[in-house]
């Protein structure tokens, strides 16, 4: 069969257009339902107690949009299109963003260990080594002074052991005040002055414009290991703490059910708001989860995590029970006293 020059050109043009539509990256980020992975292969307490049911870690899948993905996200339910800079700050590379997410996951695992081992009355010791900078906001006071990966160990004459030490100190200051930040970079110590500025125009909050995680060494007995791979972010904290506690203690918290949920957890066991909860509800339902824990945010209505989760469950007509929690103790109490 004879192929004309015009047909060849049309064929090549079609290939180029298809490549463009499927690979060109737009300045948007798409979030959609991810997976609901069982935690017992991910979290292993040495000689831990086994349960008939399962706790699940729920994820949101995301990535920078191509033209094809952008169009599909406009059509498909529970797909959200976001400005890329709302997800990954301008000037931060993909690798830097990924490493920051992994650091948040590590911090979440440490917090869950502290909460679970404390609640189970098991041996635990904590050493504080300062705080790491995971992000420096562009055009805010710390820009050009601090870098991602710097470890802050002091401010003025105060030792910094955890992020709240630095946050509480700066909250007492006023716009234009100068603070001297002591930090380690590549094993060298530096002291740099930073002039406080407005970091949130809406609230008028004063600060230096950085995101922090506390560098702690947590030692527990019996030991626990995590194999979360490339999963990042802080939102699995609540479920990690429940899985660890269940393995540390006698009995079966799951009572044979599939239990999922989400929520960042701090070292006192408080459960905080996370993003993409509607997509996590969908992912959990697809896995056949029976109970889903959602951050209650102190019982506030409107657009709280719990309210969004509850409304999403109604929309997809799931039998999954949505349970509001503000603390690890809330979730534990539900499992011990109300789950039948």
VOBA-1610 file (N, C-alpha, C; in pm, whole numbers, padded with zeros to 5 digits, always signed):
BEGIN
Unk+00085-00119+00000Unk+00000+00000+00000Unk+00088+00124+00000Unk+00059+00214-00092Unk+00138+00334-00103Unk+00092+00437+00000Unk+00188+00491+00075Unk+00158+00591+00177Unk+00207+00726+00129Unk+00116+00821+00129Unk+00151+00954+00079Unk+00229+01032+00185Unk+00297+01135+00138Unk+00371+01223+00228Unk+00278+01289+00329Unk+00158+01324+00282Unk+00061+01388+00370Unk+00016+01297+00483Unk+00000+01167+00452Unk-00041+01071+00555Unk+00068+01053+00659Unk+00193+01051+00614Unk+00306+01040+00709Unk+00310+01160+00801Unk+00292+01280+00743Unk+00294+01402+00824Unk+00179+01402+00924Unk+00061+01359+00880Unk-00055+01353+00970Unk-00032+01255+01083Unk+00030+01139+01049Unk+00057+01037+01151Unk+00156+01090+01255Unk+00264+01155+01208Unk+00363+01210+01301Unk+00303+01321+01386Unk+00218+01402+01324Unk+00152+01511+01399Unk+00062+01454+01508Unk-00009+01345+01476Unk-00097+01282+01575Unk-00017+01228+01693Unk+00100+01169+01662Unk+00187+01117+01769Unk+00236+01231+01858Unk+00279+01340+01795Unk+00329+01455+01872Unk+00220+01515+01960Unk+00099+01525+01906Unk-00013+01579+01983Unk-00045+01488+02102Unk-00046+01356+02076Unk-00074+01260+02183Unk+00032+01267+02293Unk+00159+01280+02252Unk+00267+01293+02350Unk+00251+01420+02432Unk+00217+01528+02363Unk+00198+01655+02434Unk+00086+01645+02536Unk-00028+01590+02494Unk-00145+01582+02582Unk-00120+01491+02702Unk-00033+01391+02686Unk-00013+01294+02793Unk+00110+01320+02878Unk+00200+01409+02832Unk+00325+01429+02908Unk+00352+01573+02949Unk+00298+01671+02880Unk+00327+01810+02913Unk+00270+01844+03050Unk+00352+01905+03135Unk+00308+01932+03272Unk+00252+02073+03285Unk+00127+02079+03328Unk+00060+02206+03351Unk+00091+02254+03494Unk+00068+02383+03522Unk+00096+02434+03658Unk-00016+02401+03756Unk-00062+02276+03750Unk-00168+02230+03839Unk-00131+02095+03898Unk-00190+02065+04011Unk-00167+01938+04081Unk-00303+01871+04098Unk-00308+01743+04071Unk-00435+01669+04083Unk-00426+01571+04198Unk-00526+01575+04285Unk-00538+01477+04393Unk-00659+01389+04368Unk-00645+01260+04395Unk-00754+01165+04376Unk-00740+01053+04479Unk-00843+00970+04496Unk-00834+00861+04594Unk-00715+00771+04567Unk-00648+00731+04676Unk-00533+00643+04665Unk-00567+00502+04709Unk-00490+00451+04803Unk-00507+00313+04850Unk-00536+00310+05000Unk-00584+00195+05045Unk-00604+00170+05188Unk-00524+00045+05223Unk-00399+00065+05264Unk-00307-00046+05285Unk-00314-00099+05429Unk-00318-00231+05443Unk-00315-00292+05576Unk-00183-00257+05644Unk-00190-00226+05773Unk-00073-00180+05847Unk+00010-00293+05906Unk-00048-00411+05925Unk+00031-00515+05992Unk+00157-00558+05915Unk+00163-00547+05781Unk+00292-00573+05716Unk+00387-00454+05723Unk+00334-00335+05749Unk+00414-00212+05748Unk+00475-00185+05885Unk+00398-00214+05991Unk+00441-00188+06128Unk+00461-00322+06199Unk+00580-00344+06253Unk+00609-00471+06319Unk+00671-00447+06456Unk+00595-00478+06560Unk+00649-00477+06697Unk+00706-00616+06723Unk+00826-00622+06778Unk+00889-00752+06805Unk+00800-00835+06897Unk+00767-00957+06850Unk+00679-01049+06924Unk+00543-00986+06954Unk+00497-00900+06862Unk+00370-00831+06881Unk+00250-00923+06875Unk+00144-00884+06945Unk+00019-00960+06948Unk-00050-00948+06812Unk-00114-01055+06766Unk-00181-01057+06635Unk-00331-01035+06652Unk-00392-00976+06548Unk-00536-00952+06549Unk-00602-01016+06428Unk-00732-01045+06441Unk-00805-01104+06330Unk-00837-01000+06222Unk-00869-00880+06265Unk-00899-00773+06170Unk-00774-00698+06130Unk-00795-00579+06070Unk-00681-00502+06019Unk-00703-00353+06041Unk-00594-00284+06074Unk-00591-00139+06067Unk-00532-00101+05931Unk-00583+00008+05875Unk-00541+00048+05741Unk-00491+00192+05738Unk-00383+00213+05665Unk-00332+00345+05632Unk-00394+00385+05499Unk-00451+00506+05492Unk-00521+00549+05370Unk-00444+00664+05306Unk-00428+00657+05174Unk-00349+00756+05103Unk-00431+00832+04999Unk-00377+00947+04960Unk-00428+01024+04847Unk-00323+01017+04737Unk-00366+00986+04617Unk-00273+00981+04506Unk-00268+01120+04441Unk-00151+01161+04399Unk-00142+01294+04339Unk-00023+01311+04249Unk-00028+01414+04167Unk+00083+01444+04078Unk+00051+01565+03994Unk+00155+01618+03930Unk+00136+01735+03845Unk+00056+01696+03722Unk-00037+01782+03684Unk-00135+01750+03580Unk-00078+01760+03440Unk-00113+01665+03355Unk-00096+01677+03210Unk-00231+01722+03154Unk-00237+01768+03026Unk-00366+01808+02969Unk-00473+01699+02977Unk-00435+01574+02950Unk-00533+01465+02957Unk-00583+01447+03100Unk-00491+01444+03195Unk-00531+01427+03336Unk-00616+01545+03385Unk-00586+01664+03337Unk-00662+01783+03375Unk-00808+01769+03330Unk-00828+01726+03206Unk-00964+01709+03153Unk-01038+01598+03230Unk-00970+01486+03254Unk-01033+01377+03327Unk-01072+01420+03469Unk-00985+01499+03532Unk-01013+01546+03669Unk-01135+01636+03673Unk-01163+01704+03563Unk-01282+01788+03555Unk-01410+01705+03550Unk-01395+01582+03501Unk-01512+01496+03480Unk-01533+01397+03593Unk-01424+01336+03639Unk-01435+01227+03736Unk-01464+01278+03877Unk-01543+01203+03955Unk-01572+01245+04093Unk-01452+01230+04184Unk-01447+01313+04287Unk-01343+01307+04392Unk-01202+01325+04337Unk-01193+01398+04225Unk-01064+01444+04173Unk-01058+01595+04195Unk-00949+01643+04250Unk-00938+01785+04282Unk-00819+01846+04209Unk-00844+01959+04143Unk-00739+02032+04071Unk-00695+02149+04157Unk-00564+02156+04182Unk-00510+02261+04268Unk-00396+02332+04198Unk-00377+02459+04231Unk-00258+02531+04184Unk-00135+02460+04239Unk-00037+02434+04154Unk+00080+02356+04195Unk+00152+02420+04313Unk+00149+02555+04322Unk+00223+02623+04428Unk+00153+02614+04564Unk+00025+02572+04564Unk-00043+02548+04690Unk+00001+02415+04751Unk+00055+02329+04667Unk+00102+02196+04712Unk+00252+02197+04733Unk+00324+02244+04632Unk+00470+02248+04638Unk+00514+02393+04624Unk+00565+02455+04729Unk+00602+02597+04724Unk+00696+02628+04609Unk+00680+02746+04551Unk+00765+02788+04440Unk+00912+02787+04482Unk+00997+02736+04394Unk+01139+02729+04424Unk+01183+02598+04487Unk+01084+02513+04523Unk+01115+02381+04581Unk+01108+02276+04471Unk+01213+02199+04455Unk+01216+02096+04351Unk+01131+01976+04393Unk+01102+01890+04294Unk+01026+01768+04324Unk+01098+01684+04429Unk+01230+01673+04417Unk+01307+01591+04511Unk+01304+01652+04651Unk+01317+01784+04660Unk+01312+01851+04790Unk+01176+01832+04856Unk+01071+01845+04775Unk+00936+01826+04828Unk+00916+01682+04876Unk+00965+01586+04797Unk+00953+01446+04834Unk+01028+01416+04963Unk+01149+01468+04976Unk+01227+01446+05097Unk+01160+01508+05219Unk+01097+01625+05200Unk+01025+01688+05311Unk+00907+01603+05354Unk+00838+01543+05257Unk+00725+01455+05289Unk+00771+01331+05365Unk+00885+01275+05326Unk+00939+01158+05397Unk+00980+01194+05539Unk+01035+01316+05557Unk+01073+01360+05690Unk+00949+01375+05779Unk+00840+01426+05720Unk+00715+01437+05796Unk+00660+01299+05834Unk+00675+01203+05744Unk+00632+01066+05774Unk+00714+01010+05889Unk+00846+01033+05888Unk+00931+00984+05996Unk+00891+01047+06130Unk+00863+01176+06126Unk+00821+01246+06247Unk+00688+01190+06298Unk+00598+01158+06205Unk+00469+01099+06241Unk+00486+00963+06305Unk+00579+00883+06254Unk+00604+00752+06310Unk+00658+00763+06453Unk+00747+00860+06475Unk+00801+00880+06608Unk+00691+00922+06706Unk+00605+01014+06663Unk+00496+01058+06750Unk+00403+00942+06783Unk+00373+00859+06685Unk+00284+00745+06709Unk+00347+00646+06806Unk+00479+00627+06797Unk+00548+00541+06892Unk+00534+00594+07035Unk+00559+00724+07050Unk+00550+00785+07184Unk+00411+00767+07241Unk+00308+00795+07161Unk+00169+00785+07208Unk+00135+00641+07245Unk+00166+00547+07156Unk+00128+00407+07178Unk+00203+00344+07294Unk+00335+00364+07300Unk+00413+00303+07407Unk+00379+00363+07543Unk+00350+00493+07545Unk+00309+00557+07670Unk+00176+00501+07717Unk+00079+00490+07624Unk-00054+00438+07659Unk-00047+00292+07704Unk+00043+00215+07643Unk+00056+00073+07678Unk+00147+00052+07798Unk+00203+00161+07851Unk+00294+00157+07967Unk+00415+00067+07939Unk+00472+00085+07821Unk+00594+00013+07783Unk+00714+00108+07791Unk+00832+00051+07789Unk+00955+00129+07808Unk+00980+00221+07689Unk+01006+00349+07719Unk+01034+00446+07614Unk+01121+00559+07669Unk+01223+00598+07592Unk+01307+00714+07627Unk+01319+00803+07504Unk+01329+00934+07526Unk+01335+01030+07416Unk+01452+01125+07436Unk+01534+01141+07332Unk+01643+01238+07332Unk+01611+01346+07228Unk+01625+01473+07269Unk+01593+01584+07179Unk+01721+01644+07121Unk+01723+01664+06987Unk+01842+01711+06919Unk+01820+01839+06839Unk+01718+01916+06872Unk+01689+02037+06796Unk+01580+02014+06693Unk+01567+02108+06601Unk+01462+02096+06499Unk+01522+02115+06360Unk+01467+02041+06264Unk+01512+02053+06125Unk+01419+02146+06047Unk+01480+02222+05958Unk+01404+02307+05865Unk+01365+02221+05745Unk+01234+02207+05719Unk+01190+02128+05603Unk+01144+02216+05488Unk+01122+02346+05516Unk+01084+02437+05408Unk+01112+02581+05451Unk+01162+02661+05358Unk+01182+02804+05380Unk+01098+02879+05278Unk+01001+02957+05325Unk+00910+03028+05234Unk+00983+03141+05162Unk+00958+03152+05032Unk+01019+03256+04952Unk+00973+03394+04997Unk+01067+03489+04997Unk+01041+03630+05024Unk+00989+03656+05166Unk+01015+03562+05256Unk+00986+03582+05398Unk+01121+03592+05472Unk+01121+03634+05599Unk+01247+03671+05667Unk+01361+03571+05659Unk+01333+03441+05667Unk+01442+03342+05669Unk+01497+03309+05532Unk+01430+03357+05426Unk+01474+03328+05290Unk+01614+03385+05267Unk+01706+03301+05222Unk+01844+03343+05200Unk+01933+03331+05322Unk+01872+03298+05437Unk+01949+03281+05561Unk+01951+03135+05603Unk+01832+03075+05612Unk+01820+02934+05646Unk+01792+02853+05520Unk+01823+02722+05525Unk+01800+02632+05414Unk+01733+02505+05462Unk+01667+02437+05370Unk+01612+02306+05401Unk+01724+02214+05449Unk+01703+02147+05562Unk+01804+02057+05617Unk+01884+02117+05730Unk+01879+02250+05749Unk+01947+02311+05863Unk+01885+02259+05993Unk+01971+02239+06095Unk+01919+02195+06226Unk+01935+02310+06324Unk+01822+02366+06367Unk+01822+02478+06460Unk+01837+02425+06602Unk+01937+02477+06673Unk+01962+02429+06810Unk+01945+02540+06915Unk+01928+02665+06868Unk+01911+02774+06965Unk+01854+02898+06901Unk+01793+02984+06984Unk+01747+03115+06939Unk+01774+03214+07051Unk+01848+03319+07019Unk+01900+03411+07120Unk+01977+03329+07225Unk+01940+03337+07351Unk+02012+03261+07453Unk+01936+03135+07495Unk+01840+03093+07414Unk+01754+02980+07451Unk+01787+02856+07368Unk+01801+02742+07437Unk+01822+02615+07367Unk+01690+02571+07304Unk+01698+02521+07182Unk+01580+02470+07112Unk+01589+02318+07106Unk+01496+02252+07175Unk+01493+02106+07175Unk+01385+02052+07081Unk+01273+02124+07071Unk+01165+02082+06984Unk+01100+02204+06921Unk+01020+02181+06816Unk+00966+02291+06737Unk+00883+02387+06820Unk+00809+02337+06919Unk+00726+02424+07002Unk+00809+02524+07083Unk+00935+02488+07115Unk+01023+02581+07186Unk+01045+02707+07102Unk+01072+02687+06975Unk+01098+02800+06886Unk+00969+02878+06857Unk+00861+02805+06831Unk+00733+02870+06800Unk+00686+02955+06917Unk+00692+02900+07038Unk+00647+02973+07156Unk+00730+03098+07180Unk+00861+03088+07155Unk+00949+03204+07177Unk+00916+03316+07079Unk+00898+03281+06951Unk+00872+03382+06849Unk+00733+03445+06868Unk+00638+03367+06920Unk+00504+03422+06945Unk+00505+03539+07043Unk+00607+03547+07127Unk+00618+03656+07224Unk+00679+03782+07164Unk+00730+03771+07041Unk+00799+03883+06977Unk+00703+03967+06892Unk+00755+04082+06844Unk+00675+04172+06764Unk+00740+04195+06628Unk+00661+04248+06537Unk+00709+04278+06403Unk+00833+04368+06410Unk+00939+04329+06338Unk+01061+04409+06336Unk+01165+04369+06437Unk+01128+04286+06536Unk+01227+04236+06632Unk+01329+04149+06559Unk+01453+04149+06611Unk+01560+04067+06553Unk+01592+03953+06649Unk+01596+03832+06595Unk+01634+03716+06675Unk+01760+03654+06614Unk+01847+03602+06699Unk+01969+03535+06654Unk+01947+03384+06656Unk+01950+03324+06538Unk+01922+03181+06524Unk+02055+03105+06514Unk+02071+03006+06602Unk+02189+02919+06599Unk+02151+02788+06532Unk+02227+02750+06429Unk+02192+02628+06356Unk+02316+02558+06304Unk+02298+02430+06273Unk+02405+02348+06218Unk+02377+02321+06071Unk+02481+02337+05988Unk+02470+02306+05845Unk+02599+02237+05803Unk+02585+02115+05755Unk+02702+02034+05716Unk+02806+02029+05828Unk+02755+02007+05950Unk+02835+01987+06071Unk+02907+02115+06118Unk+02876+02229+06057Unk+02932+02356+06103Unk+02824+02439+06172Unk+02861+02509+06279Unk+02764+02589+06353Unk+02766+02735+06306Unk+02646+02790+06288Unk+02631+02929+06245Unk+02535+03001+06339Unk+02554+03132+06354Unk+02459+03217+06425Unk+02424+03332+06332Unk+02296+03344+06295Unk+02254+03446+06200Unk+02137+03526+06256Unk+02139+03660+06240Unk+02024+03741+06281Unk+01911+03734+06177Unk+01788+03727+06225Unk+01671+03727+06137Unk+01571+03829+06190Unk+01527+03918+06105Unk+01429+04020+06144Unk+01289+03967+06121Unk+01206+03965+06224Unk+01073+03907+06214Unk+00983+03990+06122Unk+00903+03918+06043Unk+00811+03983+05951Unk+00674+03917+05955Unk+00582+03968+05876Unk+00447+03910+05866Unk+00456+03785+05779Unk+00414+03671+05833Unk+00418+03546+05757Unk+00279+03503+05713Unk+00176+03569+05765Unk+00038+03541+05723Unk-00038+03673+05718Unk-00061+03724+05597Unk-00126+03855+05581Unk-00267+03855+05637Unk-00333+03740+05629Unk-00472+03732+05674Unk-00484+03747+05825Unk-00393+03683+05899Unk-00401+03686+06045Unk-00304+03786+06108Unk-00209+03835+06027Unk-00108+03925+06082Unk-00004+03855+06165Unk+00008+03723+06151Unk+00103+03646+06231Unk+00246+03685+06199Unk+00325+03700+06304Unk+00466+03737+06291Unk+00553+03612+06302Unk+00659+03604+06221Unk+00747+03488+06229Unk+00865+03505+06135Unk+00932+03392+06105Unk+01048+03397+06015Unk+01023+03321+05885Unk+00912+03246+05877Unk+00875+03184+05750Unk+00939+03051+05721Unk+00939+02961+05819Unk+00994+02828+05798Unk+00897+02722+05849Unk+00912+02601+05793Unk+00840+02485+05842Unk+00940+02393+05911Unk+00903+02341+06028Unk+00996+02266+06113Unk+00946+02126+06145Unk+01039+02036+06172Unk+01008+01909+06239Unk+01111+01889+06349Unk+01069+01836+06460Unk+01159+01812+06572Unk+01246+01689+06546Unk+01375+01703+06571Unk+01469+01591+06558Unk+01480+01521+06692Unk+01417+01406+06704Unk+01419+01328+06828Unk+01477+01190+06801Unk+01542+01136+06901Unk+01579+00994+06899Unk+01489+00924+07001Unk+01401+00840+06950Unk+01306+00769+07035Unk+01351+00624+07047Unk+01371+00577+07169Unk+01414+00440+07195Unk+01303+00367+07271Unk+01261+00252+07219Unk+01150+00178+07280Unk+01187+00032+07300Unk+01118-00031+07392Unk+01134-00173+07419Unk+00996-00232+07452Unk+00950-00330+07372Unk+01017-00399+07261Unk+01032-00310+07139Unk+01129-00339+07052Unk+01152-00255+06934Unk+01040-00266+06832Unk+01026-00161+06752Unk+00926-00159+06644Unk+00994-00111+06518Unk+00955-00167+06405Unk+01011-00126+06276Unk+00898-00084+06182Unk+00930+00010+06094Unk+00834+00059+05993Unk+00890+00030+05855Unk+00804-00007+05763Unk+00845-00026+05623Unk+00742+00041+05533Unk+00732+00174+05546Unk+00630+00250+05473Unk+00676+00290+05334Unk+00801+00256+05297Unk+00848+00282+05161Unk+00847+00429+05125Unk+00783+00461+05013Unk+00782+00598+04962Unk+00657+00675+05002Unk+00582+00624+05098Unk+00465+00698+05147Unk+00514+00813+05233Unk+00466+00934+05205Unk+00512+01050+05280Unk+00399+01122+05350Unk+00435+01227+05424Unk+00335+01309+05492Unk+00307+01262+05633Unk+00234+01344+05709Unk+00212+01315+05851Unk+00078+01251+05885Unk-00007+01226+05786Unk-00147+01196+05817Unk-00174+01054+05865Unk-00074+00966+05864Unk-00096+00828+05910Unk-00072+00812+06060Unk-00042+00921+06129Unk-00004+00912+06269Unk-00103+00840+06358Unk-00231+00874+06347Unk-00332+00810+06432Unk-00335+00659+06410Unk-00335+00617+06283Unk-00347+00475+06254Unk-00220+00399+06293Unk-00104+00459+06278Unk+00020+00398+06327Unk+00010+00372+06477Unk-00037+00472+06552Unk-00043+00459+06698Unk-00138+00348+06739Unk-00250+00333+06670Unk-00346+00226+06703Unk-00288+00089+06671Unk-00221+00078+06556Unk-00160-00051+06519Unk-00052-00090+06619Unk+00033+00004+06657Unk+00140-00026+06753Unk+00080-00068+06887Unk-00018+00008+06935Unk-00081-00023+07064Unk-00145-00162+07060Unk-00210-00196+06948Unk-00275-00326+06937Unk-00173-00439+06943Unk-00056-00419+06883Unk+00047-00522+06887Unk+00115-00530+07023Unk+00119-00418+07096Unk+00184-00415+07227Unk+00100-00478+07337Unk-00031-00481+07318Unk-00121-00523+07426Unk-00195-00652+07391Unk-00238-00721+07495Unk-00316-00843+07475Unk-00456-00808+07424Unk-00515-00902+07354Unk-00651-00880+07303Unk-00647-00830+07160Unk-00765-00811+07103Unk-00779-00773+06962Unk-00863-00646+06952Unk-00796-00533+06935Unk-00869-00407+06923Unk-00961-00405+06802Unk-00923-00474+06695Unk-01000-00469+06571Unk-01131-00548+06580Unk-01134-00648+06668Unk-01250-00737+06683Unk-01293-00797+06548Unk-01193-00817+06462Unk-01218-00882+06334Unk-01258-00788+06221Unk-01269-00658+06247Unk-01312-00562+06146Unk-01192-00501+06072Unk-01223-00440+05957Unk-01127-00355+05887Unk-01149-00212+05934Unk-01044-00152+05988Unk-01056-00018+06047Unk-00951+00073+05984Unk-00998+00185+05933Unk-00909+00283+05870Unk-00934+00420+05933Unk-00858+00516+05887Unk-00874+00651+05939Unk-00756+00736+05899Unk-00758+00857+05946Unk-00651+00950+05912Unk-00641+01057+06019Unk-00532+01126+06020Unk-00513+01233+06118Unk-00369+01240+06165Unk-00312+01358+06157Unk-00179+01380+06214Unk-00189+01371+06365Unk-00090+01310+06429Unk-00093+01296+06575Unk+00030+01363+06635Unk+00010+01433+06747Unk+00126+01493+06813Unk+00169+01403+06928Unk+00270+01447+07002Unk+00329+01361+07104Unk+00242+01350+07229Unk+00137+01431+07235Unk+00041+01421+07346Unk-00084+01341+07306Unk-00088+01293+07180Unk-00200+01212+07135Unk-00314+01290+07075Unk-00295+01419+07049Unk-00400+01499+06983Unk-00401+01471+06833Unk-00520+01460+06777Unk-00536+01427+06636Unk-00569+01554+06558Unk-00488+01584+06455Unk-00505+01709+06380Unk-00560+01689+06241Unk-00610+01799+06187Unk-00671+01804+06055Unk-00570+01765+05946Unk-00622+01703+05841Unk-00538+01668+05726Unk-00612+01708+05597Unk-00544+01699+05485Unk-00606+01731+05357Unk-00656+01607+05284Unk-00750+01628+05191Unk-00796+01520+05104Unk-00877+01412+05171Unk-00948+01445+05277Unk-01017+01338+05351Unk-01130+01275+05270Unk-01194+01352+05182Unk-01300+01294+05100Unk-01245+01181+05012Unk-01125+01201+04959Unk-01062+01099+04874Unk-01022+00977+04957Unk-00985+00999+05081Unk-00947+00888+05168Unk-01069+00804+05207Unk-01183+00868+05223Unk-01307+00795+05251Unk-01340+00704+05132Unk-01327+00757+05012Unk-01353+00677+04891Unk-01257+00559+04883Unk-01129+00584+04908Unk-01029+00476+04902Unk-01058+00369+05006Unk-01098+00409+05126Unk-01128+00313+05232Unk-01251+00230+05197Unk-01352+00294+05139Unk-01473+00221+05101Unk-01442+00117+04993Unk-01357+00152+04899Unk-01319+00058+04793Unk-01250-00066+04850Unk-01182-00049+04965Unk-01112-00161+05028Unk-01204-00241+05119Unk-01329-00197+05135Unk-01424-00269+05220Unk-01405-00243+05368Unk-01357-00124+05402Unk-01334-00087+05541Unk-01468-00072+05614Unk-01472-00112+05741Unk-01594-00106+05821Unk-01607+00023+05902Unk-01494+00071+05956Unk-01495+00188+06044Unk-01385+00284+05998Unk-01419+00414+05996Unk-01322+00515+05951Unk-01316+00627+06054Unk-01197+00651+06110Unk-01177+00759+06206Unk-01140+00888+06133Unk-01209+00999+06169Unk-01184+01128+06106Unk-01159+01235+06211Unk-01060+01322+06191Unk-01035+01430+06287Unk-01159+01516+06307Unk-01195+01535+06433Unk-01318+01607+06467Unk-01298+01758+06478Unk-01172+01800+06494Unk-01136+01942+06504Unk-01214+02014+06614Unk-01224+01947+06728Unk-01290+02008+06842Unk-01440+02020+06828Unk-01498+01950+06733Unk-01643+01953+06716Unk-01695+02067+06632Unk-01603+02139+06565Unk-01651+02250+06482Unk-01725+02194+06360Unk-01824+02265+06315Unk-01904+02217+06202Unk-01845+02261+06070Unk-01933+02279+05972Unk-01893+02331+05842Unk-01803+02238+05766Unk-01681+02284+05740Unk-01589+02212+05653Unk-01485+02133+05731Unk-01517+02091+05852Unk-01422+02013+05932Unk-01399+01877+05865Unk-01287+01814+05898Unk-01257+01682+05843Unk-01372+01584+05864Unk-01424+01581+05986Unk-01531+01485+06016Unk-01654+01512+05931Unk-01695+01640+05919Unk-01814+01673+05842Unk-01796+01639+05695Unk-01678+01667+05640Unk-01652+01633+05499Unk-01654+01481+05481Unk-01593+01407+05575Unk-01591+01261+05567Unk-01733+01205+05575Unk-01813+01259+05667Unk-01951+01211+05683Unk-02033+01236+05556Unk-02020+01356+05499Unk-02095+01390+05378Unk-02050+01306+05259Unk-01919+01280+05251Unk-01869+01195+05142Unk-01922+01053+05154Unk-01927+01002+05277Unk-01982+00867+05300Unk-02128+00859+05256Unk-02203+00965+05280Unk-02343+00969+05235Unk-02352+00972+05083Unk-02264+01052+05020Unk-02265+01066+04875Unk-02238+00933+04805Unk-02145+00855+04856Unk-02109+00728+04790Unk-02191+00612+04844Unk-02281+00643+04937Unk-02376+00543+04990Unk-02304+00421+05049Unk-02206+00448+05135Unk-02131+00340+05198Unk-02191+00302+05333Unk-02170+00177+05372Unk-02210+00132+05505Unk-02102+00158+05609Unk-01989+00209+05566Unk-01877+00236+05656Unk-01918+00340+05761Unk-01883+00312+05887Unk-01916+00403+05997Unk-01806+00509+06008Unk-01845+00637+06008Unk-01751+00746+06022Unk-01753+00791+06168Unk-01636+00786+06232Unk-01627+00815+06376Unk-01540+00940+06397Unk-01594+01043+06464Unk-01514+01163+06492Unk-01422+01142+06611Unk-01295+01184+06598Unk-01201+01173+06710Unk-01117+01299+06721Unk-01089+01340+06843Unk-00999+01451+06868Unk-00865+01404+06924Unk-00864+01283+06980Unk-00743+01230+07043Unk-00729+01081+07016Unk-00610+01029+07040Unk-00586+00885+07035Unk-00679+00814+07132Unk-00699+00871+07250Unk-00786+00811+07351Unk-00929+00798+07301Unk-00976+00895+07222Unk-01112+00886+07166Unk-01124+00761+07078Unk-01026+00740+06991Unk-01029+00624+06902Unk-01018+00495+06981Unk-00929+00493+07079Unk-00911+00373+07162Unk-01038+00339+07239Unk-01102+00442+07293Unk-01226+00420+07369Unk-01335+00362+07279Unk-01345+00413+07158Unk-01446+00361+07066Unk-01421+00213+07038Unk-01298+00177+07010Unk-01266+00038+06978Unk-01290-00054+07096Unk-01258-00007+07217Unk-01273-00091+07336Unk-01416-00102+07384Unk-01493+00006+07372Unk-01624+00012+07435Unk-01743+00011+07342Unk-01727+00062+07218Unk-01843+00079+07133Unk-01843-00013+07010Unk-01726-00059+06967Unk-01721-00150+06854Unk-01768-00289+06897Unk-01867-00339+06830Unk-01926-00470+06870Unk-01887-00580+06772
//
